[in-house]
């Protein structure tokens, strides 16, 4: 039976009113029961002061979003960074970007836990259809391009093992479908979490490439060296690395996932822990990818010749065949995890603003638009990658940059919402959190302006 | 799919189906969630003053300008 939603109306504002349905035998509906069971476990763990168990139950959205953002283009961006600049300025810089990502994502935990509404839904409700539509266009456009690059990563990673592109695309869509087939947020989340932890495979690759640990330690202490200074190429990599960590889809995804998981305002601290743990793990994986590919820089390999999985092949002489294979597997996994989280983020946002049923606790029949958008995006992006002659390289190059450039309005809405006393009450931002949030927004905007300056004035050398 | 579909079929524990047939307990557990949703859905639109409107338009112009710059860069 499809979910039936009535529409509440007040002036120009519409909101969905989902009927409190019970089954024919007086049973609660499936989505509510699934969420209630998850909440029951949380309540029991909290009542019994089983804090580790409580943390285990409540982690998920934060780790998923952070490791999900360590996606194929991001890992390739880190690989390009390591091979072009070695260890140096970019190691602490990437760490800094994850601190900024934590600042932004922590806000979505509070927003979701307090408002019980997704990010897209809140923007539409508080700012109206016009601004909501613009935010939605930004999100769906960048999400789709990013999704295309995830399949580029999947094809490239599988290509290292001789798997044809169309087989890799079809296989990955099958795996992703498998994770959704349980029709339960909890099972989907745990399945993708296991996959996401595979992102840490870049750590053994870094160890196998025998880096100079002294140089690694020095780079964290000195924020240097930065070979070539701040030229247009450096700024492009800089922007790409920021876009590899902070993007609009993360805000939309985590807030919606927090709501779908059923987190309450009492769970905010565990949500913060989840986000911090995710940021930590993702930062370690990103730094490991840079360290792994820094061996290419040390051996004066031209980074310009590497595209997608060629990084894995190029690493074989320095990290061994198994090191190259692990790197290729890492890129494949990064694409796979991000494909599911990004497609879910689009589906959440679309159904939130259309006032339609959108939850991973619902079956396909109950949430046709949700799963329809999700699979349409996956199939279209996978199909594009299989098209011969499609300029994939341009998409890969610009996708992280576009993510950064569309970020300032997204952060602005985030800060406006979290400072909205009517929504947040006592959980609204403090002045310290506002300062940090504004700092992130200013940093991202300035990075974009720097990119614009070096594009308009290519000879500019800062 | 009927709304009251037994949850074991979704690969879950039998406690799920027990819970499913206790709608009052489900309702009680989710009370805070439902109340929060209801409260948020009745908030309505906030006032967007002139300053905020200028700020939001400024950010929108920033995005359009940056997209143009990216296009220039790609074609170069």
Interface residues (C-beta under 8 A of the other chain):
Chain A: X1 X8 X10 X11 X12 X13 X15 X16 X17 X20 X21 X22 X23 X24 X25 X26 X27 X28 X29 X30 X32 X33 X34 X35 X36 X37 X39 X40 X43 X114 X115 X116 X117 X122 X125 X126 X127 X128 X131 X134 X138 X182 X183 X184 X187 X262 X264 X363 X364 X365 X366 X394 X397 X398 X401 X402 X405 X406 X408 X409 X412 X416 X420 X422 X423 X445 X448 X451 X452 X455 X456
Chain B: X1 X2 X3 X4 X5 X7 X10 X11 X12 X15 X16 X19 X20 X21 X22 X23 X25 X26 X27 X29 X30 X32 X33 X34 X36 X37 X40 X41 X42 X43 X44 X45 X46 X48 X52 X55 X56 X59 X60 X62 X63 X65 X66 X67 X69 X70 X72 X73 X74
